[in-house]
Amino acid sequence: MSYEAWIILTGALVGITCGIIGCFLILRKMAMLADAISHTVLLGIVGAYLVSHSLDGVYMLIGATIVGLLTALFVQLLDSSGVQSDAAIGVVFTSLFAFAVILLSLFAGDVHLDADHALMGEITFIPFDTLQWNGYNLGPKAVWMLGSVLAVNLILIGLFYKEIKISSFDPHMAVAIGIPVVFIHYLLMGMLSISTVASFDSVGAILVVAMLIVPGATAYLLTDRLSTMIIISALVGALSAVAGYYCALLLNVSISGAMASCAGIIFALTFFLSPRYGMIARWILRRKIKVNEPSL
């Protein structure tokens, strides 16, 4: 594949992987927790490096998963103790992220790992960091990692689809019929954590947050079926990546920034033009109701 194709494929995999997970976060009203975890997993990456002295992807995934679960746990503990959920997210997010930055400055200042790298990423370097096996070039490591994480997420969603669906729409009913709601919650947090860290090297946390929230929010405006919402969200994520790449080439701007901007543009168009929940459709419906109202 060409240099351009690898970049587009990487961005599309990020959009699809994050877009699928984002659907469940939107339904559970946990979008801001996704923002928090996408930043706090930096602590897991730093911790994994300090323990293993390696930037190997497996160690990063393990460290990020642990810290992602701890972030969700700390937020849940503060929330159940009477702290408002948004304040709990803010406290945990800023504290753990700041601690990660301090550890980076103290113990990892001489390695290819810093806060700017984690936040912004650099997708243009992805095709140069390739996986070699028996003398064969198998393509960028990021593509293999993202593809593996996407496969794991799809398998887990397939295995626990009913449980995730019921607990997302009606957690009280899920508890009543014996679904392990707590396990499902932390399963999703684990999937979110590995999806986030798998995308760090390629696009950075900022675009990850955009892909976790915007495609799912867009799909939410277009359908009332969860299965359809997942498909639409994945398509929107992939389309945003492809369109963003070519917009970045045209305007000579950041590729990650252009991808996030395209996702926002798609959402804005959907917000106004959605046939059922768009602003224009709602305005037309209100007009019809007003016209059909009996006069007194």
C-alpha positions as CSV (number, residue, x, y, z in Angstrom):
1,M,0.0,0.0,0.0
2,S,1.1,3.6,-0.6
3,Y,2.1,6.1,2.1
4,E,-1.2,7.9,1.7
5,A,-3.3,4.7,1.9
6,W,-1.7,3.7,5.2
7,I,-2.5,7.1,6.7
8,I,-6.1,7.0,5.6
9,L,-6.5,3.4,6.8
10,T,-5.1,4.3,10.2
11,G,-7.4,7.2,10.5
12,A,-10.4,5.1,9.4
13,L,-9.6,2.4,11.9
14,V,-9.4,5.0,14.7
15,G,-12.8,6.4,13.6
16,I,-14.4,2.9,13.4
17,T,-13.0,1.6,16.7
18,C,-13.8,4.8,18.7
19,G,-17.1,5.3,16.9
20,I,-18.4,1.9,17.9
21,I,-17.5,2.3,21.6
22,G,-18.8,5.9,21.5
23,C,-22.4,4.7,20.8
24,F,-22.6,3.0,24.2
25,L,-21.0,6.0,25.9
26,I,-23.6,8.3,24.4
27,L,-26.5,6.0,25.5
28,R,-25.1,5.8,29.0
29,K,-24.5,9.6,29.2
30,M,-20.8,9.0,29.8
31,A,-19.3,11.1,27.0
32,M,-17.2,13.2,29.4
33,L,-15.9,10.1,31.2
34,A,-14.5,9.1,27.8
35,D,-12.7,12.5,27.7
36,A,-11.3,11.8,31.2
37,I,-10.1,8.3,30.4
38,S,-8.5,9.4,27.1
39,H,-6.2,11.7,29.1
40,T,-5.7,9.7,32.3
41,V,-4.5,6.6,30.3
42,L,-1.3,8.6,29.9
43,L,-0.5,7.7,33.5
44,G,-0.9,4.0,32.5
45,I,1.5,4.5,29.6
46,V,4.1,6.2,31.8
47,G,3.7,3.5,34.5
48,A,4.1,0.7,32.0
49,Y,7.3,2.3,30.6
50,L,8.7,2.8,34.1
51,V,8.0,-0.9,35.0
52,S,9.0,-2.5,31.7
53,H,11.5,0.1,30.4
54,S,9.9,-0.5,27.0
55,L,7.4,1.3,24.7
56,D,6.1,-2.0,23.4
57,G,2.4,-1.8,22.6
58,V,1.4,-4.8,24.8
59,Y,2.7,-3.1,27.9
60,M,1.0,0.2,27.0
61,L,-2.3,-1.6,26.5
62,I,-2.0,-3.3,29.9
63,G,-1.0,-0.1,31.7
64,A,-3.7,2.0,30.0
65,T,-6.4,-0.6,30.8
66,I,-5.5,-0.6,34.5
67,V,-5.6,3.2,34.8
68,G,-8.7,3.4,32.7
69,L,-10.5,1.1,35.1
70,L,-9.1,3.0,38.1
71,T,-10.4,6.2,36.6
72,A,-13.9,4.8,36.2
73,L,-13.7,3.4,39.8
74,F,-12.5,6.6,41.4
75,V,-15.2,8.6,39.6
76,Q,-17.8,6.1,40.7
77,L,-16.6,6.2,44.3
78,L,-16.7,10.0,44.4
79,D,-20.1,10.1,42.7
80,S,-21.6,7.6,45.2
81,S,-20.1,9.7,48.1
82,G,-22.2,12.7,47.1
83,V,-19.8,14.5,44.8
84,Q,-21.6,15.6,41.6
85,S,-20.6,13.4,38.6
86,D,-19.2,16.2,36.5
87,A,-17.1,17.4,39.4
88,A,-15.9,13.9,40.2
89,I,-14.8,13.5,36.6
90,G,-13.0,16.8,36.7
91,V,-11.2,16.0,39.9
92,V,-10.0,12.5,38.9
93,F,-9.2,13.6,35.3
94,T,-7.0,16.6,36.2
95,S,-5.3,14.9,39.1
96,L,-4.2,11.7,37.3
97,F,-3.3,13.5,34.2
98,A,-1.2,16.0,36.1
99,F,0.5,13.2,38.0
100,A,1.4,11.5,34.7
101,V,2.9,14.8,33.4
102,I,5.1,15.0,36.5
103,L,6.3,11.4,36.2
104,L,7.1,12.1,32.6
105,S,9.2,15.1,33.5
106,L,11.0,13.3,36.3
107,F,11.7,9.9,34.9
108,A,11.0,9.8,31.2
109,G,12.3,13.0,29.8
110,D,14.8,11.3,27.5
111,V,12.3,9.0,25.7
112,H,9.9,9.4,22.8
113,L,7.0,10.1,25.1
114,D,5.6,13.4,26.3
115,A,2.2,15.1,27.0
116,D,2.2,16.9,23.6
117,H,2.8,13.6,21.8
118,A,0.0,11.9,23.7
119,L,-2.4,14.8,23.1
120,M,-1.7,15.7,19.5
121,G,-0.1,12.5,18.0
122,E,1.4,12.6,14.5
123,I,-0.3,10.4,12.0
124,T,2.2,11.3,9.2
125,F,4.9,9.2,10.9
126,I,2.8,6.1,11.2
127,P,3.9,4.5,7.8
128,F,7.5,4.6,8.9
129,D,7.1,2.5,12.1
130,T,6.5,-0.9,10.5
131,L,6.2,-4.5,11.8
132,Q,8.9,-6.8,10.4
133,W,8.5,-10.6,10.4
134,N,11.0,-13.0,8.7
135,G,12.3,-10.1,6.6
136,Y,8.9,-9.1,5.4
137,N,7.4,-5.7,5.9
138,L,3.9,-6.2,7.2
139,G,2.9,-2.6,7.4
140,P,2.6,0.0,10.2
141,K,2.5,-1.3,13.8
142,A,-0.3,1.2,14.5
143,V,-2.5,-0.5,11.9
144,W,-2.0,-3.9,13.4
145,M,-2.6,-2.7,16.9
146,L,-5.8,-0.8,15.9
147,G,-7.0,-3.7,13.9
148,S,-6.4,-6.1,16.9
149,V,-8.2,-3.8,19.3
150,L,-11.1,-3.4,16.9
151,A,-11.4,-7.2,16.6
152,V,-11.3,-7.6,20.3
153,N,-14.0,-5.0,20.8
154,L,-16.2,-6.6,18.2
155,I,-15.9,-10.0,19.8
156,L,-16.7,-8.7,23.2
157,I,-19.7,-6.7,21.9
158,G,-20.9,-9.8,20.1
159,L,-20.6,-12.0,23.2
160,F,-22.3,-9.5,25.5
161,Y,-24.5,-7.6,23.1
162,K,-27.7,-8.3,24.9
163,E,-26.3,-7.5,28.3
164,I,-24.7,-4.2,27.1
165,K,-27.9,-3.2,25.3
166,I,-30.2,-3.8,28.3
167,S,-27.9,-2.2,30.8
168,S,-27.4,0.8,28.6
169,F,-31.1,1.5,28.1
170,D,-32.5,0.4,31.5
171,P,-29.9,-0.5,34.2
172,H,-32.6,-1.1,36.8
173,M,-34.3,-3.7,34.7
174,A,-30.9,-5.2,33.9
175,V,-30.2,-5.6,37.7
176,A,-33.7,-7.1,38.2
177,I,-33.2,-9.8,35.6
178,G,-29.7,-10.7,36.9
179,I,-27.4,-9.0,34.4
180,P,-24.0,-8.2,36.0
181,V,-24.3,-4.4,35.5
182,V,-21.0,-3.6,37.3
183,F,-19.1,-6.1,35.2
184,I,-20.6,-4.8,32.0
185,H,-19.7,-1.2,33.1
186,Y,-16.1,-2.0,33.7
187,L,-15.9,-4.2,30.6
188,L,-16.9,-1.1,28.5
189,M,-14.3,1.0,30.4
190,G,-11.6,-1.6,29.6
191,M,-12.6,-1.5,25.9
192,L,-12.5,2.3,26.0
193,S,-9.1,2.3,27.6
194,I,-7.4,-0.1,25.1
195,S,-9.1,1.8,22.2
196,T,-7.7,5.1,23.5
197,V,-4.2,4.0,23.9
198,A,-4.1,2.1,20.6
199,S,-4.9,5.4,19.0
200,F,-2.4,7.6,20.9
201,D,0.6,7.1,18.6
202,S,-1.4,7.6,15.4
203,V,-3.7,10.6,16.2
204,G,-3.4,11.7,19.8
205,A,-6.0,12.0,22.5
206,I,-7.8,15.1,21.1
207,L,-8.9,13.3,17.9
208,V,-9.7,10.2,20.0
209,V,-12.1,12.2,22.1
210,A,-13.7,13.6,18.9
211,M,-14.1,10.1,17.4
212,L,-15.5,8.7,20.6
213,I,-18.2,11.3,20.9
214,V,-19.1,13.0,17.5
215,P,-19.8,9.9,15.3
216,G,-22.0,8.4,18.1
217,A,-23.8,11.6,18.6
218,T,-24.4,11.9,14.8
219,A,-25.8,8.4,14.6
220,Y,-28.0,9.1,17.6
221,L,-29.8,11.7,15.5
222,L,-30.4,9.4,12.6
223,T,-31.8,6.2,14.1
224,D,-33.6,4.6,17.1
225,R,-32.0,1.1,16.6
226,L,-28.8,0.3,18.5
227,S,-27.5,-2.0,15.8
228,T,-28.1,0.6,13.1
229,M,-26.6,3.3,15.3
230,I,-23.3,1.3,15.7
231,I,-23.0,0.9,11.9
232,I,-23.7,4.6,11.2
233,S,-21.3,5.7,13.9
234,A,-18.5,3.5,12.4
235,L,-19.3,4.9,8.9
236,V,-19.2,8.5,10.1
237,G,-15.9,7.8,11.9
238,A,-14.3,6.3,8.7
239,L,-15.8,9.1,6.5
240,S,-14.5,11.8,8.8
241,A,-11.0,10.3,8.6
242,V,-11.0,10.0,4.8
243,A,-12.5,13.5,4.2
244,G,-10.2,15.0,6.9
245,Y,-7.1,13.7,5.2
246,Y,-7.9,15.2,1.8
247,C,-9.0,18.5,3.5
248,A,-5.7,18.6,5.3
249,L,-3.8,18.1,2.0
250,L,-5.9,20.9,0.3
251,L,-5.5,23.4,3.1
252,N,-2.0,22.3,4.3
253,V,-3.1,21.9,7.9
254,S,-3.0,19.3,10.7
255,I,-4.4,15.9,9.5
256,S,-5.8,15.0,13.0
257,G,-7.3,18.5,13.3
258,A,-8.9,18.2,9.9
259,M,-10.3,14.8,10.7
260,A,-11.9,16.1,13.9
261,S,-13.2,19.1,12.0
262,C,-14.8,17.0,9.4
263,A,-16.5,14.9,12.1
264,G,-17.9,18.2,13.5
265,I,-19.1,19.3,10.1
266,I,-20.9,16.0,9.5
267,F,-22.6,16.3,12.9
268,A,-23.6,19.9,12.2
269,L,-25.2,18.9,8.9
270,T,-27.0,16.0,10.6
271,F,-28.2,18.3,13.4
272,F,-30.0,20.5,10.9
273,L,-30.9,18.0,8.2
274,S,-31.8,14.7,10.1
275,P,-35.2,13.6,8.8
276,R,-36.6,12.9,12.3
277,Y,-34.6,14.8,14.9
278,G,-33.0,17.6,12.8
279,M,-33.8,21.2,13.5
280,I,-35.4,21.7,10.1
281,A,-37.6,18.6,10.6
282,R,-38.7,19.8,14.0
283,W,-39.5,23.3,12.7
284,I,-41.6,21.8,10.0
285,L,-43.4,19.6,12.5
286,R,-44.1,22.5,14.8
287,R,-45.5,24.5,11.9
288,K,-47.8,21.6,10.9
289,I,-49.0,21.3,14.5
290,K,-49.6,25.0,14.7
291,V,-51.6,25.0,11.4
292,N,-53.7,22.1,12.5
293,E,-54.5,23.5,15.9
294,P,-58.2,24.4,16.2
295,S,-58.9,28.1,16.6
296,L,-60.8,29.3,19.6
